Amino acid sequence: MKRVGPGVERQYMFEGCTFERVRAHGGEREIAFARVVTRNRGSIRFIDLSVLGPGADIGCHTHDTDNEELYIVVPGRGLVTLDGQEFEVGPGHVILNRPGGTHGLRNIGEEELRIVVIEVVSHPDNLP
């Protein structure tokens, strides 16, 4: 995690972060990710930058009802599975993975697919 400016705890950068390589949620190929924020208070649990090479994926998985996740596509093209439906995404798309939802993502392009992943706390008592 890299903070911008002395004592500033609300502004972060992905630049200079260390990437880890993982098979995310049983995916077929490794992806790289860098976690820029981890918090144990407030609504945000973490913010990551995930990089999926051509053909790489985040395996289909289901979250608990106490959190929801947003994927923000920066560059690249992907195929999202969201609660049993599939659709293509590209730069500027925002995907909301609902509390208790099932989702996955595969890079279907020839170049890297980069997404910002934000997990936030949800309140199961307030779900429709």
C-alpha positions as CSV (number, residue, x, y, z in Angstrom):
1,M,0.0,0.0,0.0
2,K,1.3,3.4,-0.9
3,R,0.0,6.5,0.8
4,V,0.1,9.8,-1.0
5,G,1.4,12.6,1.1
6,P,2.5,12.6,4.8
7,G,-0.2,11.4,7.1
8,V,-2.9,11.2,4.4
9,E,-4.9,8.0,4.9
10,R,-7.7,8.6,2.4
11,Q,-5.7,8.7,-0.9
12,Y,-3.8,5.7,-2.2
13,M,-2.1,4.7,-5.5
14,F,-1.7,1.4,-7.3
15,E,1.6,2.6,-8.7
16,G,4.5,0.9,-7.1
17,C,2.3,-1.8,-5.4
18,T,3.6,-5.4,-5.2
19,F,1.5,-7.8,-7.1
20,E,0.8,-11.3,-6.0
21,R,-0.1,-14.2,-8.3
22,V,-3.0,-16.4,-7.4
23,R,-5.6,-18.7,-8.8
24,A,-8.6,-16.7,-7.8
25,H,-11.6,-18.8,-6.6
26,G,-10.5,-21.9,-8.4
27,G,-9.8,-20.1,-11.7
28,E,-8.1,-22.0,-14.5
29,R,-5.1,-19.6,-14.8
30,E,-3.3,-17.3,-12.4
31,I,-4.1,-13.7,-12.1
32,A,-2.1,-10.9,-10.4
33,F,-3.5,-8.6,-7.8
34,A,-2.4,-5.7,-5.6
35,R,-4.3,-4.7,-2.5
36,V,-4.1,-1.0,-2.0
37,V,-6.5,-0.8,1.0
38,T,-7.5,-3.2,3.7
39,R,-9.7,-1.9,6.5
40,N,-11.4,-3.4,9.5
41,R,-13.7,-0.4,10.1
42,G,-16.2,1.5,8.0
43,S,-17.9,0.2,4.9
44,I,-14.9,-0.6,2.7
45,R,-13.2,-4.0,3.4
46,F,-10.6,-3.8,0.6
47,I,-9.7,-2.3,-2.7
48,D,-7.6,-4.3,-5.2
49,L,-6.3,-3.9,-8.7
50,S,-6.6,-7.3,-10.5
51,V,-4.8,-8.1,-13.7
52,L,-6.1,-11.0,-15.9
53,G,-3.9,-12.0,-18.8
54,P,-5.6,-13.4,-22.0
55,G,-7.7,-16.4,-21.1
56,A,-7.2,-15.9,-17.3
57,D,-10.2,-15.9,-15.0
58,I,-11.6,-15.3,-11.6
59,G,-13.5,-18.5,-10.9
60,C,-17.2,-18.5,-10.3
61,H,-17.9,-18.1,-6.6
62,T,-20.5,-17.0,-4.1
63,H,-20.2,-14.4,-1.4
64,D,-21.8,-14.4,2.0
65,T,-24.6,-12.0,2.6
66,D,-22.5,-9.7,4.7
67,N,-20.6,-8.1,1.8
68,E,-21.0,-7.0,-1.8
69,E,-18.3,-6.4,-4.4
70,L,-17.9,-4.0,-7.3
71,Y,-15.7,-4.7,-10.4
72,I,-14.7,-1.6,-12.3
73,V,-13.2,-2.5,-15.7
74,V,-10.3,-0.2,-16.6
75,P,-8.8,-1.6,-19.9
76,G,-9.6,-4.9,-21.5
77,R,-12.6,-7.1,-22.4
78,G,-14.2,-9.8,-20.3
79,L,-17.1,-12.2,-19.9
80,V,-18.9,-11.9,-16.6
81,T,-21.1,-14.6,-15.1
82,L,-23.5,-12.9,-12.7
83,D,-26.1,-15.0,-10.9
84,G,-26.3,-17.5,-13.9
85,Q,-26.3,-14.9,-16.7
86,E,-23.3,-14.1,-18.9
87,F,-22.5,-10.8,-20.6
88,E,-19.5,-9.0,-22.1
89,V,-17.8,-6.0,-20.3
90,G,-15.2,-3.5,-21.4
91,P,-13.6,-0.3,-20.2
92,G,-15.8,1.9,-18.0
93,H,-18.2,-0.9,-17.1
94,V,-19.1,-1.4,-13.4
95,I,-20.5,-4.7,-12.2
96,L,-22.2,-5.0,-8.8
97,N,-22.0,-8.4,-7.3
98,R,-24.8,-8.4,-4.8
99,P,-24.7,-9.8,-1.2
100,G,-25.0,-13.6,-1.5
101,G,-24.5,-13.4,-5.3
102,T,-22.5,-15.8,-7.5
103,H,-20.1,-14.3,-10.0
104,G,-17.0,-14.8,-12.0
105,L,-15.0,-13.1,-14.8
106,R,-12.9,-14.3,-17.7
107,N,-10.6,-12.3,-20.0
108,I,-11.8,-12.8,-23.5
109,G,-9.5,-10.3,-25.2
110,E,-6.0,-10.5,-26.6
111,E,-4.7,-8.0,-24.0
112,E,-4.7,-7.7,-20.2
113,L,-8.0,-7.1,-18.5
114,R,-7.6,-4.8,-15.5
115,I,-10.3,-4.3,-12.9
116,V,-10.5,-2.4,-9.7
117,V,-12.3,-4.6,-7.1
118,I,-14.0,-3.0,-4.1
119,E,-15.6,-5.1,-1.4
120,V,-17.9,-3.3,1.0
121,V,-19.9,-4.4,4.0
122,S,-23.6,-5.0,3.4
123,H,-26.3,-5.3,6.1
124,P,-28.3,-8.5,5.6
125,D,-31.2,-7.0,7.6
126,N,-31.6,-4.3,4.9
127,L,-31.7,-6.7,1.9
128,P,-34.9,-6.8,-0.2
